[in-house]
Amino acid sequence: MGGIEQVIHQIATGCSKFGVKTDVLSLTTQQVERTTAMDGYLAHRARMDVQIASTGFSVSALFHFAQLVKKADIVHYHFPWPFMDLVHFAVRVKQPTVLTYHSDIIRQKNWLKLYRPLKSIFLGDITRIVATSPNYLETSAVLGKYKHKVSVIPIGLDKSSYLHSSSQRMENWRKTIGDKFFLFIGVLRYYKGLHILLEAAQGTNYPIVIVGAGPIEYELKSQAKKLGLINVHFVGYLSDFDKDALLTLCYAVLFPSHLRSEAFGVSLLEGAMYGKPMISSEIGTGTTYINIGKETGLVVPPGDATALRHAMRCLWENPAMATAMGIRAEERYWRYFTANQMVNSYVDLYRCLLK
């Protein structure tokens, strides 16, 4: 699961414990449509027919959604997904609606000009909008227009649901990477700032482990090869057991995302949950709600490889400071970002809408 999928899973699983029955509809590139019983909810997959500007479209999803809506008390959307704006009006949804606003649309500026009128009508029709951090609410021009109906519910994770790695697996990674390394986890996308991280890694010998696959993987590996970075390890997509091992073993978590497309940063929150100091960029989003500069880690200007290199050196050469930041990061996780807190807030919102 990617970040948003993980959030939806946590909400649906958690809400089931309060008697909330959830059906999740998403798209798949597989040929067969299917419904799967997950941990406390049903996951429905409709076949994606075409993808335009990172937006999936599906005729079968429209009809599947229409059937699901008939038995729903509340419809909960996750934005942005312009196709669902169309489906919302095509099906003529009359139930109360909740929309979790994960991100502004950043990259597809030309398409946005065409989409903006529909987006405005759609957001205006939604009953209640949820921002995932106060930072994003304050810095999003779009959300600013709807402040009267925006609630802030930070994304939360359930630490007990994470799989625990065996000691043998831990030892295998320790032998492969070493006892002290920086860690990045995420889909390798344009806004993750990994090209900046590779620039920052020049002239250093800090081991850096990059977990994940994605559309710019080849470009990043080519850049690393061109720069002669023998200290950067691309390990690809890994199991949850391996991810747990690396999060447990790592010295600190790197999160160099430099664009507002990174609206929160679930893998950054995982670092806090595991008690690790963090390095992230100030992009006016939830990343700096998770990572408080000089408290839970270090925050650098976006796109600044030199500042990122200095931050890495600062943590690397000051282990006592890094340890203290990691302790405060985990304390902040327990205070603000548990799945129980997120789920309780959504259940309260659902109940409020049904009064």
HELIX and SHEET records of a PDB file:
HELIX    1   1 GLY A    3  SER A   16  1                                  14    
HELIX    2   2 VAL A   59  LYS A   70  1                                  12    
HELIX    3   3 PRO A   82  VAL A   91  1                                  10    
HELIX    4   4 LYS A  109  ASP A  125  1                                  17    
HELIX    5   5 PRO A  134  THR A  139  1                                   6    
HELIX    6   6 ALA A  141  GLY A  144  1                                   4    
HELIX    7   7 LYS A  147  LYS A  149  5                                   3    
HELIX    8   8 LYS A  159  SER A  161  5                                   3    
HELIX    9   9 SER A  167  ILE A  177  1                                  11    
HELIX   10  10 TYR A  190  LYS A  192  5                                   3    
HELIX   11  11 LEU A  194  ALA A  201  1                                   8    
HELIX   12  12 GLU A  217  LEU A  227  1                                  11    
HELIX   13  13 ASP A  240  LEU A  249  1                                  10    
HELIX   14  14 VAL A  266  MET A  273  1                                   8    
HELIX   15  15 THR A  287  ILE A  290  1                                   4    
HELIX   16  16 ALA A  305  GLU A  317  1                                  13    
HELIX   17  17 PRO A  319  TYR A  336  1                                  18    
HELIX   18  18 ALA A  339  LEU A  353  1                                  15    
SHEET    1   A 3 ASP A  23  THR A  28  0                                        
SHEET    2   A 3 LEU A  42  ARG A  47  1                                        
SHEET    3   A 3 ARG A  34  ALA A  37 -1                                        
SHEET    1   B 2 VAL A  50  ILE A  52  0                                        
SHEET    2   B 2 THR A  55  PHE A  57 -1                                        
SHEET    1   C 4 VAL A  75  PHE A  79  0                                        
SHEET    2   C 4 THR A  97  TYR A 101  1                                        
SHEET    3   C 4 ARG A 128  ALA A 131  1                                        
SHEET    4   C 4 VAL A 150  VAL A 152  1                                        
SHEET    1   D 6 VAL A 232  GLY A 236  0                                        
SHEET    2   D 6 ILE A 208  VAL A 211  1                                        
SHEET    3   D 6 PHE A 182  ILE A 185  1                                        
SHEET    4   D 6 ALA A 252  PHE A 255  1                                        
SHEET    5   D 6 MET A 278  SER A 281  1                                        
SHEET    6   D 6 GLY A 297  VAL A 300  1                                        
END                                                                             
